[in-house]
């Protein structure tokens, strides 16, 4: 059954659903078009899939369109994705021409008849060149573009200056642009499989399937197996903490199939050194219930990233009432209030020290988890995100 | 407790109090600071709306749980810059007492200036995050709750979104020409409860949180209801 806005009353801050309805009154029948690159398989697609029916329920005439393009277009988008996030990559002039040509083809196919057009990420950015006279255009950037490669940014910026506003996920992602730049944190959906309440039975069954006993405190890092998430550092921190506190470590994530992914997995296995209490779980991206169960069964959730976009895995754990130890990176610092909802750490030793702090102080861990859940309720749920969008639309259409 | 009733039937205001909630859309100014000198330069130059964002509306963003200090400047100095002394000095500023935003800017600037004159080198972030100057656009939204009596008012206060407390207490004081918060004005002008209005006007939200201020307000209303029985 489709989720409705009223389903969020029990999980969102009191009165917030009513406020959304009242904010939306002024936007009734306003046409909002949102365009991104994929219908499925990305966080942005997941968010749009959830948002669109809720906006429609609020009376907003919301549409969602997806770009179409061939392999060449995809290759250029991938290169841009890496370069905008500061990675080494390159694109040729031919690739750039194809990128723009594909945008022109999409422009002929799509109707931009809307009061507000929201362009998500870099792939559809050049569509601005065919904007009709009426309607406001917004660029919603979900990427970490704190340090973009200059060539990629210069290419994109020539289009971005024609927009009416830009939206970023963190203040540090804001750029030098002659248009207003707004901040909207991403959000989690508390009613999705990844975050909904699970019964003890469901949690137990999932952990049995994964082969993780619940006989001692569980430390969990549930995140893509990527060097930026520092899984080896988490194993080292576990080793230090384990000298004084008996516990298990679970590293759950999706490995990448490339050479780097294989190398990292080998390093993780070497660091784990056949310790039966270190569980390296290779899960598919669709393992939402398993991740949910692991987070709920964990005593402490760790997200020891050295580099991070927003890091919504932290909000997911906070929503489940868990104290979180996070790396001092990306949006983790926006989610963790130090010593209140968790700890940010800068080293393996710091991570180990905070693991000990929390394992030795279960009351502190419980209080932190409770506060973390409340903080997540106010700041990182989909209802807050919807409210921010309504506020943005209201501001643009004034 | 009961003062001169100015309007309406006994215990009932002629004009109901309409609770307004609000929503904050955050805007980035594109200006940042990596050390105390840059923070000082920014504070001197950013629009007053940015001073407001980092001090007054901090409470709107932290209605239930706050960081160690009650404004963004103090938290940044203490956590990111790791200058606890500066953090403490900035934390103790009470915008409720300082008055208008220009006076608040002046207070912040003089503290930073004084701090710089006493330290050997300019404190700069090493591992921490930059300070990003922001401002907000506050959208007022009717909360759909009205009150004509003190009891209705108290009941409304108990269930309204906490942003309404922000809107009627904190934001009201920074609106042009306002000397007391909206709740106090209505309790005095609408219900004629002068003494209660005085106590409501004296509530300092900066000493607690929005939820703390709400709790205090509800207690004051309850004592007012008891006195009227």
Interface residues (C-beta under 8 A of the other chain):
Chain A: X13 X14 X15 X16 X18 X19 X22 X23 X168 X171 X172 X174 X175 X176 X177 X180 X181 X182 X183 X184 X328 X333 X337 X338 X339 X340 X341 X346 X371 X374 X375 X378 X379 X387 X388 X390 X391 X392 X394 X395
Chain B: X21 X23 X24 X25 X26 X27 X28 X30 X61 X63 X64 X65 X66 X67 X68 X79 X127 X128 X129 X130 X132 X134 X137 X139 X141 X142 X143 X144 X159 X160 X161 X162 X163
